[in-house]
Amino acid sequence: MARISESHQRLSYSQFPAVLASLCVTLFGLFWFLALAVETSLKPLHYTLFNFLLIAILALQKYHRLDIDAEESRYKLLSIGMLSGVQRWQGSLDELIGLHVEPGFGGVKGSGGRLLLQRSDQPALILSSTDILPGAHREMESAAKQIESWLDNKRGS
């Protein structure tokens, strides 16, 4: 029973965009409530500043997901950002020629570090760990380890 309740309390990686949106809506509502409750002549300024802050928070957030399909030897990368839009990359693991993971990648958000996927005849894919939401680092790091082991096996044979 404890295991079931623990799994319900845990936040799934795929839920982050919805959680981020609901958090922003909640903050927006809370701010408007507080702004209306406080008597001040600066209310229009409060609304304007908060709207700029909300837009900045939403515009800077990104959501990355890297999936590895070992059976079909394919990778899929999804990147969603307010400024960058939705970008999708996918391809065969055979086209990957290198992987570089900087030391800070996979740690705490904002710790620095990047993941660089080098692809033959295509530009490299670079993910910064500051662009990845908290809790998603472990999944990205495990996908990177799978790619790294696949590349090692490919070089060995």
C-alpha positions in Angstrom: 0.0 0.0 0.0 2.8 2.4 0.8 4.4 1.7 -2.6 1.2 2.7 -4.3 0.8 5.9 -2.4 4.5 6.7 -3.0 4.1 6.2 -6.8 1.1 8.6 -6.8 3.1 11.2 -4.9 6.0 11.0 -7.3 6.0 13.5 -10.2 6.4 11.8 -13.6 8.8 13.3 -16.1 6.1 13.6 -18.7 3.9 15.7 -16.3 6.4 18.6 -16.1 4.8 20.8 -18.9 1.4 20.5 -17.3 2.8 21.1 -13.8 4.7 24.2 -15.0 1.6 25.6 -16.7 -0.6 25.0 -13.6 2.1 26.6 -11.4 2.2 29.7 -13.6 -1.7 29.9 -13.6 -1.7 29.6 -9.8 0.9 32.3 -9.3 -1.0 34.5 -11.7 -4.2 34.0 -9.8 -2.5 34.5 -6.4 -0.9 37.7 -7.6 -4.1 39.2 -8.9 -5.9 38.3 -5.6 -3.1 40.0 -3.6 -3.0 43.0 -5.9 -6.8 43.5 -5.6 -6.7 43.0 -1.8 -4.0 45.6 -1.2 -5.0 49.2 -1.4 -2.4 51.1 -3.4 -2.3 53.5 -6.3 0.4 51.2 -8.0 -2.0 48.4 -9.0 -1.6 48.9 -12.8 2.2 48.8 -12.2 1.8 45.5 -10.2 -0.2 44.0 -13.0 2.3 45.1 -15.6 5.3 43.9 -13.7 3.8 40.5 -12.9 2.7 40.0 -16.5 6.3 40.7 -17.7 7.6 38.3 -15.0 5.1 35.6 -16.0 6.0 35.9 -19.7 9.7 35.8 -18.9 9.3 32.6 -16.8 7.3 30.9 -19.5 9.5 32.1 -22.3 12.7 30.8 -20.8 11.5 27.3 -19.9 12.3 24.4 -22.0 11.4 20.7 -21.9 13.6 18.1 -23.4 13.0 14.4 -23.7 15.5 11.9 -25.2 14.1 8.4 -25.9 16.2 5.4 -27.0 14.5 2.5 -28.7 17.1 -0.3 -28.4 15.2 -2.8 -30.4 14.9 -0.6 -33.5 18.3 1.1 -32.8 16.7 4.6 -33.0 16.8 7.8 -30.9 14.1 10.5 -30.6 14.7 13.9 -29.1 11.9 16.3 -28.4 12.5 19.9 -27.3 9.6 22.3 -26.4 10.2 25.9 -25.6 8.1 29.0 -25.7 10.7 30.9 -27.7 12.1 28.0 -29.7 8.9 26.2 -30.4 8.6 22.5 -30.8 11.6 20.8 -32.4 11.9 17.1 -33.0 15.0 15.1 -34.1 15.1 11.4 -34.7 17.3 9.0 -36.4 19.1 5.8 -36.3 21.8 5.2 -33.7 24.1 4.3 -36.6 24.3 7.9 -37.6 25.7 8.9 -34.1 29.5 9.1 -34.3 30.2 10.6 -30.8 28.8 11.6 -27.5 30.3 14.0 -25.0 28.9 14.6 -21.6 30.4 17.4 -19.6 30.9 16.9 -15.8 28.0 19.0 -14.6 25.4 17.3 -16.7 23.0 15.1 -14.9 23.4 16.9 -11.6 21.4 19.6 -10.0 19.6 22.1 -12.3 21.9 25.0 -13.1 25.1 23.0 -12.3 26.4 23.5 -15.8 27.4 20.8 -18.2 26.2 19.9 -21.6 25.3 16.8 -23.5 26.7 16.8 -27.1 25.4 14.3 -29.7 27.6 14.2 -32.7 25.9 13.0 -35.9 27.4 12.2 -39.2 26.5 14.7 -42.0 24.3 16.7 -39.6 24.8 19.4 -37.0 25.5 18.2 -33.5 22.7 18.3 -30.9 23.7 20.2 -27.8 21.6 20.2 -24.6 22.5 22.4 -21.7 21.7 21.1 -18.3 20.3 24.5 -17.4 17.6 23.9 -20.0 16.4 20.7 -18.4 13.7 20.7 -15.7 14.6 19.3 -12.2 14.0 15.6 -12.0 14.5 15.0 -15.7 18.3 14.9 -15.4 18.4 11.3 -14.4 16.4 10.2 -17.4 18.5 12.2 -19.7 21.7 10.9 -18.1 20.5 7.2 -18.4 19.6 7.8 -22.1 23.1 9.3 -22.6 24.6 6.2 -20.9 22.7 3.9 -23.2 23.9 5.8 -26.3 27.5 5.7 -24.9 27.4 2.0 -24.3 25.9 1.5 -27.8 28.7 3.6 -29.3 31.3 1.6 -27.3 29.9 -1.7 -28.6 29.8 -0.3 -32.2 33.5 0.7 -31.9 34.4 -2.6 -30.4 33.0 -4.6 -33.3 
